[in-house]
Amino acid sequence: MSRTNRSDDSQVHDLLGIGFGPSNLALAIAIREATAGPGRIDSAVFLERQPSFGWHRGMLLDDATMQVSFLKDLVTLRNPTSEFSFLCYLQSRGRLIDFINHKNLFPSRVEFHDYLEWAAAQVDDMIRYGHDVVDVRPVWQDGELDHFEVLAQTGPCSAAPVSYRARNLVLGVGLRPYLPEGVTLDTRVWHSRDLLPNLRGLVPSAPSRFVVVGAGQSAAEAVDHLHREFPTAEVCAVFSRYGYSPADDSAFANRIFDPGAVQEFFTAPPEVKAMMLAYHGNTNYSVVDQELIDELYRRVYQEKVRGIERLRILNLSRPVETVRTPDGVRMVVESLVTNEKMVLDADVAVFATGYRPVDPFDLLGETAQVCLRDEAGRALVDRDYRLRTLPEVRAGIYLQGGGTEHSHGISSSLLSNTAVRAAEILDSIAAHAATVDAVTPMDRQPEYAAPGV
């Protein structure tokens, strides 16, 4: 067994969250507000690899707005009277009346990020920043998995990780940036996640050409930002569609994000689940706000009128090769219609190619052996977001913020149900704790060696 250090608090926590984005932030707030009653958690800690709270900082563009209403904040759908609501945040910042006069349901992304930071600061005592979880180990007791030992790196890799113990884990590690096969990030090849910090360090400061790959909201926002901020640079948008597709944000379609839709999706047969995802993918995936589509088209047209075309739309195309050069990057773009190839030499290539869920089993290590999977190898997840495990497992593992789209639907990694999901997870932990307390002797001691499972 490798060398480890006990954390300053060696107790067995009721709950340990891995990752601290909006999902686990909403859970921390729900814990703080459940000061009494069956949902109360006596001891909780959250481990986050970042040195401070941050959520998609690289895309906090000045003109970018949220795509969900401010009422779908961290708490309102769970507790409309919460002191952690977006409206309470506005009041604390002295902008409540100004926001009301603005007549807008969708705050800027910069403002909503400030709200998240404001909320995170109020539960700071539960968070351990700078903790990168490297292993999760089962702790067995009388033949049952009683709790987990979580190891986190807090310094150089050569240093011993610190250890925390908990009866329940909540994995809120979010999504992982996706890149096409063969593409490697470096100082001139970026994922859109890192757009703003990479632009701040870009040399030369007056680039001549950018290439942006992708057809979704992040891609369109990157194209828009680069075209505005670098008035002498050419911006080439490369995507396989004929044009940007508008997001369906109509009232009826948006019901797919309602809390009740999660129950309907969960109980639906597999073929209906697939149908729902196919029908309503255009509410979220690879789609763009209509207003931004119109703005980009306006610029393309005006440039044609003036005879100076800086914004180039390379539709029905795909990148087939991306190679670093001494001065930037060379991308070979192939037409899907004619198979003709075009070579683009650019200062920077930005891949706005989206994200993929983090595989929870990669994070769980040895503990993954006690988790059950479906025929496709995916985690089997109950309605309360608890992973299904072998019968001898008493401790709980919960997923939120990703990894449950196949079981709970399209809103799994989105903000829409964050507040409600936090309450459901807390209720589940409380219910399981009550069951265990009713049958568990109080004098058993843990064993750190697992039986063969």
HELIX and SHEET records of a PDB file:
HELIX    1   1 PRO A   22  GLU A   33  1                                  12    
HELIX    2   2 ARG A   57  MET A   59  5                                   3    
HELIX    3   3 PHE A   86  ARG A   93  1                                   8    
HELIX    4   4 LEU A   96  HIS A  102  1                                   7    
HELIX    5   5 ARG A  109  ALA A  121  1                                  13    
HELIX    6   6 ASP A  124  MET A  126  5                                   3    
HELIX    7   7 SER A  192  ASP A  194  5                                   3    
HELIX    8   8 LEU A  195  ARG A  200  1                                   6    
HELIX    9   9 GLN A  217  GLU A  229  1                                  13    
HELIX   10  10 ALA A  253  PHE A  257  5                                   5    
HELIX   11  11 PRO A  259  THR A  267  1                                   9    
HELIX   12  12 PRO A  270  HIS A  280  1                                  11    
HELIX   13  13 GLY A  281  THR A  283  5                                   3    
HELIX   14  14 GLN A  290  ARG A  306  1                                  17    
HELIX   15  15 PRO A  360  LEU A  364  1                                   5    
HELIX   16  16 GLY A  365  VAL A  370  5                                   6    
HELIX   17  17 GLU A  405  HIS A  408  1                                   4    
HELIX   18  18 THR A  418  VAL A  439  1                                  22    
SHEET    1   A 3 ASN A   5  ARG A   6  0                                        
SHEET    2   A 3 VAL A 162  ALA A 166  1                                        
SHEET    3   A 3 VAL A  12  HIS A  13  1                                        
SHEET    1   B 4 ASN A   5  ARG A   6  0                                        
SHEET    2   B 4 VAL A 162  ALA A 166  1                                        
SHEET    3   B 4 GLU A 144  GLN A 153 -1                                        
SHEET    4   B 4 ASP A 132  GLN A 141 -1                                        
SHEET    1   C 5 ILE A 127  TYR A 129  0                                        
SHEET    2   C 5 ALA A  44  GLU A  48  1                                        
SHEET    3   C 5 LEU A  15  ILE A  18  1                                        
SHEET    4   C 5 ASN A 168  LEU A 171  1                                        
SHEET    5   C 5 GLY A 396  LEU A 399  1                                        
SHEET    1   D 2 LEU A 175  PRO A 177  0                                        
SHEET    2   D 2 TYR A 355  PRO A 357 -1                                        
SHEET    1   E 5 VAL A 189  HIS A 191  0                                        
SHEET    2   E 5 VAL A 348  PHE A 351  1                                        
SHEET    3   E 5 ARG A 209  VAL A 213  1                                        
SHEET    4   E 5 GLU A 234  VAL A 238  1                                        
SHEET    5   E 5 LEU A 311  LEU A 314  1                                        
SHEET    1   F 3 SER A 317  THR A 325  0                                        
SHEET    2   F 3 GLY A 328  SER A 335 -1                                        
SHEET    3   F 3 LYS A 341  ALA A 346 -1                                        
END                                                                             
